[in-house]
Amino acid sequence: MQWPICCVLCSVCATRRQAVPDIRQDFKSIVPSTLEECYELAQAIEHEDYPHMAEELGDVLFQVVFYAQLGSEQSLFSFNTIVATLVEKLVRRHPHVFAGGAIEGVVPRRATVDDVKQSWEAIKQLERDGKDQSGILADVPVALPALPRAQKLQKRVALVNFDWPDSGAVLDKLQEEIDELRQALATQSESEVAEEMGDVLFTCVNLARHLGLDAETSLRNASGKFEQRFANMEAMAAADNTPLAGMDEEQLDDLWKQAKRVDMSLK
């Protein structure tokens, strides 16, 4: 008899838990590892590295199984509980797929995108009400990274029409926030500068949302581009046997432009 993969995973996890340092782990201690595995998966997806993606998906899955093992040891929940809860939630939140709230239910007609969005938000609001979280922003996780959390907050309030009419209006707001940042810099007030810098960043996220872009992905791509071009600079400087630290501002600017041209030529 061949055991189901989920059973094998749980068995492996339970055995591993007997070894040091795994036996010392708890829910909070493995959160950093969970986040790291998710980011490694995101990187594999961005690079379209599909063999590596399968490996990283396995690592993320193991994190889920590890949490399940911890829950089982403390009689809190099991892997089966996790899956059952997920299935129940999927069925409840997708009445346009599962007619009558049953997995076997067949929906007579295909719902429109607008219908699905309205239904989704109505169901989410009912869930918030059930958790005594009546505010529309009540269940936006505080632990989310700042960029995606800002985008989620903005997307959520847009559901009640608290939003800019278009990207042009957000661009105008961005310029206004930049002007306010300049004024804060003139006052040399550290707290004001920090506040206005936050407003600039928040508005940039809003602009990305209006342009149909994910702010986190856009910034990750920009960071990757910068990293590649700086590596080009380092290679050029090494070829000339001239350390970057010994160059003046004009030399560095010229080298950056060369590195940028090299990067663009490879596209």
MOJOWO-V522409 format. One record per backbone hydrogen bond with DSSP energy under -0.5 kcal/mol. CO is the residue of the C=O (numbers start at 1). NH is the residue of the N-H. Records with the same first field share a line. If there is no record, write none. Layout:
BEGIN
CO=NH, NH
END
This chain:
BEGIN
1=3
4=7, 8
5=9
6=10
7=11
8=12
9=13
10=14
11=15
12=16
13=17
15=18
16=19
19=23
21=24
22=25
26=30
28=31
30=34
31=35
32=36
33=37
34=38
35=39
36=40
37=41
38=42
39=43
40=44
41=45
42=46
43=47
44=49
45=48
48=50
49=53
50=54
51=55
52=56
53=57
54=58
55=59
56=60
57=61
58=62
59=63
60=64
61=65
62=66
63=67
64=68
65=69
66=70
67=71
68=72
69=73
70=74
71=76, 77
72=75
78=82
79=83
80=84
81=85
82=86
83=87
84=88
85=89
86=90
87=91
88=92
89=93
90=94
91=94
94=97, 98
97=99, 107
98=101
99=102
102=105
105=107
112=116
113=117
114=118
115=119
116=120
117=121
118=122
119=123
120=124
121=125
122=126
123=127
124=128
125=129
126=130
127=131
128=133
129=132
135=138
137=140
139=141
141=144
145=149
146=150
147=151
148=152
149=153
150=154
151=155
152=156
153=157
154=158
155=159
156=159
157=160, 162
158=161
161=163
166=170
167=171
168=172
169=173
170=174
171=175
172=176
173=177
174=178
175=179
176=180
177=181
178=182
179=183
180=184
181=185
182=186
183=187
184=188, 189
188=190
189=193
190=194
191=195
192=196
193=197
194=198
195=199
196=200
197=201
198=202
199=203
200=204
201=205
202=206
203=207
204=208
205=209
206=210
207=211
208=213
209=212
213=215
214=218
215=219
216=220
217=221
218=222
219=223
220=224
221=225
222=226
223=227
224=228
225=229
226=230
227=231
228=232
229=233
230=234
231=235
232=236
233=237
234=238
235=239
236=240
237=242
238=241
243=246
244=247
248=252
249=253
250=254
251=255
252=256
253=257
254=258
255=259
256=260
257=261
258=262
259=263
260=264
261=265
262=266
263=266
264=267
END
